[in-house]
Amino acid sequence: MKARARLSAAAATLAAAASGCIDTDAAVFVAPSIAAPEATVAAGALGTSLQATFTLQLRLGARASGPSRVAVRTFEIASADQKTSIVAPLAVETTTALPVEVAPGSDVAVTFTADTSAEGRTLPSDAAAALCAAEGIRITGSIEDSLEDGATPVASDVFHARCP
């Protein structure tokens, strides 16, 4: 009888694995990432202007205790090594209402844009050199996940701005 019970348990485990029922995603808090960062720098007589876009991707695993409400705290453009802030804070806009809700087992993507010239402001002239550095730049920031206390940092991969 014990052999039959072990065989039945093993068969049930194998059947569940084959049917894709076992979810191994351990993300019980929102896992943020920044995708597709782009920036264009233009130098002018009155300063430097910047246009940037990126997508904040939010992933919540199926094992989470419930949905999360995610708010954005801040974004900035930093050096590739993240030791120097170049544009902080980065004033961004989105057409998505914030905060967003992320359900367990789902992904949410929010696209952000920044345009200093649309805001009627420019960056200091020396910002162009830092934004156009050979080492590249990153977009960094933080979010607030209602399932977790405190802020969760997020950073893009290193990328290079389009420069004059």
C-alpha positions as MATLAB code, in Angstrom:
seq = 'MKARARLSAAAATLAAAASGCIDTDAAVFVAPSIAAPEATVAAGALGTSLQATFTLQLRLGARASGPSRVAVRTFEIASADQKTSIVAPLAVETTTALPVEVAPGSDVAVTFTADTSAEGRTLPSDAAAALCAAEGIRITGSIEDSLEDGATPVASDVFHARCP';
ca = [
       0.000    0.000    0.000;
       2.866    2.398    0.835;
       4.453    1.756   -2.566;
       1.141    2.589   -4.286;
       0.831    5.846   -2.249;
       4.385    6.874   -3.143;
       3.752    6.031   -6.791;
       0.512    8.058   -6.778;
       2.243   11.061   -5.146;
       5.097   10.857   -7.636;
       2.650   10.597  -10.520;
       0.693   13.600   -9.255;
       3.886   15.665   -8.913;
       5.013   14.664  -12.401;
       1.576   15.464  -13.852;
       1.540   18.892  -12.186;
       5.017   19.677  -13.493;
       4.118   18.523  -17.007;
       0.952   20.607  -17.056;
       2.843   23.762  -16.063;
       0.983   24.165  -12.768;
       4.065   24.713  -10.651;
       5.002   28.389  -10.578;
       8.618   28.851   -9.524;
       8.530   32.671   -9.712;
       9.630   33.726   -6.241;
       8.749   37.424   -6.658;
       6.474   38.029   -3.663;
       7.228   41.759   -3.914;
       7.192   43.814   -7.109;
      10.383   43.384   -9.139;
      10.994   46.613  -11.093;
      13.232   47.100  -14.120;
      13.824   49.877  -16.632;
      13.690   48.943  -20.305;
      14.360   50.766  -23.567;
      16.030   53.893  -22.156;
      16.762   56.561  -24.760;
      18.005   60.130  -24.471;
      18.703   62.916  -26.935;
      20.880   65.849  -25.923;
      20.922   69.204  -27.712;
      23.334   71.970  -26.831;
      22.156   75.539  -27.277;
      23.319   79.033  -26.484;
      21.203   79.130  -23.326;
      22.068   75.650  -22.052;
      21.481   71.980  -22.727;
      18.124   70.422  -23.509;
      17.254   66.785  -22.950;
      14.541   64.504  -24.264;
      14.320   61.027  -22.752;
      11.988   58.027  -22.763;
      11.987   54.721  -20.903;
       9.616   52.007  -19.747;
       9.261   50.979  -16.109;
       8.430   47.277  -16.020;
       6.818   45.866  -12.900;
       6.603   42.103  -12.267;
       4.769   40.432   -9.389;
       5.012   36.665   -8.957;
       1.980   34.425   -8.574;
       2.996   33.568   -4.987;
       2.489   37.165   -3.784;
       0.001   37.590   -0.943;
      -2.200   39.834   -3.091;
      -2.079   42.718   -5.553;
       0.330   45.605   -5.039;
      -0.165   49.317   -5.585;
       3.036   50.772   -6.973;
       3.889   54.455   -6.755;
       6.910   56.128   -8.292;
       9.127   58.081   -5.931;
      11.731   59.637   -8.212;
      13.907   59.203  -11.290;
      17.240   60.697  -12.268;
      19.945   60.301  -14.873;
      23.201   59.133  -13.348;
      26.669   58.254  -14.548;
      27.280   54.663  -15.657;
      28.804   53.799  -12.268;
      25.864   55.533  -10.494;
      28.258   57.627   -8.413;
      27.278   60.964   -9.964;
      23.798   62.408  -10.463;
      23.618   64.281  -13.758;
      19.933   65.256  -13.906;
      18.208   64.991  -10.539;
      15.357   64.868  -10.209;
      14.349   63.909  -13.742;
      10.927   65.464  -14.329;
       8.920   62.758  -16.092;
       5.412   62.417  -17.449;
       3.268   59.403  -18.256;
      -0.205   58.864  -19.638;
      -0.744   56.022  -17.158;
      -2.550   56.916  -13.941;
      -0.286   56.410  -10.929;
      -0.125   54.528   -8.649;
      -0.672   51.378  -10.710;
      -1.976   48.064   -9.471;
       0.039   44.936  -10.207;
      -1.838   41.664   -9.737;
      -0.072   38.467   -8.641;
       1.390   36.638  -11.628;
       1.322   39.691  -13.880;
       3.455   42.357  -15.499;
       2.672   46.056  -15.899;
       4.622   48.435  -18.138;
       4.536   52.215  -17.739;
       6.237   54.461  -20.303;
       7.744   57.742  -19.146;
       8.987   60.768  -21.081;
      11.048   63.779  -20.088;
      11.540   66.913  -22.163;
      13.324   69.851  -20.569;
      12.585   72.161  -23.510;
       8.835   71.488  -23.216;
       9.087   72.564  -19.595;
      10.734   75.795  -20.716;
      13.949   75.055  -18.888;
      17.450   74.026  -19.815;
      20.180   72.147  -18.032;
      23.561   73.722  -17.294;
      25.923   73.712  -20.284;
      28.297   71.269  -18.579;
      25.488   68.691  -18.329;
      25.957   67.886  -22.028;
      29.471   66.536  -21.424;
      28.263   64.296  -18.589;
      25.216   63.081  -20.545;
      27.410   62.328  -23.564;
      30.243   60.614  -21.638;
      31.913   57.697  -23.379;
      31.125   55.472  -20.366;
      27.395   56.033  -20.872;
      24.612   56.860  -18.467;
      21.791   55.143  -16.563;
      18.278   56.063  -15.570;
      17.839   55.286  -11.881;
      14.991   55.722   -9.467;
      12.854   54.120   -6.828;
       9.325   52.837   -6.407;
       7.069   52.179   -3.444;
       5.470   48.728   -3.371;
       2.436   48.457   -1.058;
       3.457   44.872   -0.220;
       6.842   45.990    1.109;
       8.082   48.640    3.533;
      10.375   51.347    2.167;
      11.539   52.136   -1.331;
      12.778   49.676   -3.944;
      15.620   50.960   -6.157;
      15.643   50.420   -9.910;
      18.254   51.202  -12.585;
      18.509   50.769  -16.329;
      21.404   49.124  -18.057;
      24.096   51.527  -19.239;
      23.159   53.276  -22.487;
      24.473   56.153  -24.612;
      22.549   59.312  -25.348;
      22.303   60.683  -28.875;
      24.559   63.701  -28.709;
      25.542   66.608  -30.972;
];
